[in-house]
Structures are given as C-alpha cells and as structure tokens.
Amino acid sequence: MDPKTRGAVMRLSDLQDKKVRSLDGDTLGRVHEVHCEGGAVIALMAGAGSFIERLTARTKGRRIPWECVRTIDSNQITVTPERPRKKR
C-alpha cells in the first residue's frame, strides 16, 4: 500500500508494531507511537519492539517524519533516511 495514494484509508492501529526498515534493508525497530496533527499523521516513533528490548537497547527510539515513509506493506514500513526535498 502506498501511503501517498489519495483516498487510502488506514487505521492508526494498523501502523502500531509494524517493523520499520530503511531502503537499504536496515531494521530501525517497530512503530510504538503515531503522532497526528489535525487528523493527519505527521510522524512515527520507532524503536525496540518489546518492553525488555526497550530496557536493554543501546539506542533510543527515533522520530520518522511522515514524508520519509515510502511504502506500507502488510508486515513492514519502508522509509527513506532523509526527508525528500521540496520543489521550488
């Protein structure tokens, strides 16, 4: 499912606990928070999946701007490492 498709309907619970991977295939963790503003998703918080992993993880979670999301599949979300540049 492409997140930029107009008319696509998805529940926030569908994003919860999905694996987040970069375009290179690196695992960034799982979605544990979804930030919204005015009814639109603005960012995802990803990090270690379970409570034990969060306690022992060396790195803390990361905030991924919604503009960086490229694809959402049934089992994972693929993101770019940097925000796409806006055209002038």
PLY file of the C-alpha trace (Angstrom):
ply
format ascii 1.0
element vertex 88
property float x
property float y
property float z
element edge 87
property int vertex1
property int vertex2
end_header
0.00 0.00 0.00
1.44 3.37 -0.98
0.87 5.95 1.83
0.62 8.77 -0.70
-2.35 7.25 -2.53
-5.37 9.52 -2.34
-8.40 8.04 -0.68
-6.44 5.31 1.09
-7.95 4.52 4.46
-5.90 3.06 7.27
-6.37 2.82 11.00
-3.67 4.01 13.35
-3.75 0.57 14.93
-2.64 -0.84 11.54
0.64 1.05 11.92
1.24 0.01 15.54
4.05 -2.59 15.99
4.91 -2.78 12.27
8.61 -3.28 11.50
10.33 -0.18 10.13
13.12 -0.67 7.60
15.23 1.72 5.56
15.50 1.44 1.78
18.86 -0.31 2.37
17.12 -3.02 4.43
18.39 -1.87 7.84
15.90 -2.53 10.65
15.03 0.63 12.58
12.70 -1.07 15.07
8.93 -1.18 15.42
6.35 1.62 15.48
5.38 2.35 19.08
3.80 5.81 18.65
1.99 7.64 15.86
1.98 11.45 16.05
-1.01 13.20 14.49
-2.00 16.83 14.00
-5.34 17.98 12.68
-6.36 14.45 11.73
-3.23 13.78 9.66
-0.23 11.63 10.56
2.90 13.78 10.88
5.45 11.32 12.29
6.12 7.80 13.52
8.17 6.88 16.57
10.13 3.67 16.05
12.43 1.77 18.32
12.89 -1.52 20.08
9.78 -3.71 19.90
9.23 -5.24 23.32
9.45 -3.77 26.81
12.59 -5.82 27.54
14.21 -4.67 24.28
13.45 -1.06 25.20
15.11 -1.51 28.59
18.26 -3.06 27.13
18.54 -1.23 23.79
21.61 0.92 23.33
19.82 3.44 21.17
16.58 5.16 21.96
13.67 5.46 19.59
13.74 7.72 16.59
11.19 10.11 15.13
10.47 9.45 11.46
8.66 12.26 9.60
5.68 11.03 7.58
7.29 12.48 4.43
10.02 9.82 4.76
7.55 6.91 4.55
7.78 5.29 1.11
5.69 2.10 1.35
3.50 0.32 3.86
3.19 -3.43 3.37
1.27 -5.96 5.40
4.29 -6.61 7.62
6.63 -3.61 7.33
7.04 0.10 6.62
9.86 1.24 4.33
11.34 4.69 4.90
14.00 6.91 3.34
16.88 8.12 5.51
16.24 11.81 4.76
13.23 13.98 4.03
12.62 14.46 0.31
13.48 17.93 -0.89
10.56 20.15 -1.80
10.38 21.50 -5.32
10.53 25.26 -5.60
0 1
1 2
2 3
3 4
4 5
5 6
6 7
7 8
8 9
9 10
10 11
11 12
12 13
13 14
14 15
15 16
16 17
17 18
18 19
19 20
20 21
21 22
22 23
23 24
24 25
25 26
26 27
27 28
28 29
29 30
30 31
31 32
32 33
33 34
34 35
35 36
36 37
37 38
38 39
39 40
40 41
41 42
42 43
43 44
44 45
45 46
46 47
47 48
48 49
49 50
50 51
51 52
52 53
53 54
54 55
55 56
56 57
57 58
58 59
59 60
60 61
61 62
62 63
63 64
64 65
65 66
66 67
67 68
68 69
69 70
70 71
71 72
72 73
73 74
74 75
75 76
76 77
77 78
78 79
79 80
80 81
81 82
82 83
83 84
84 85
85 86
86 87
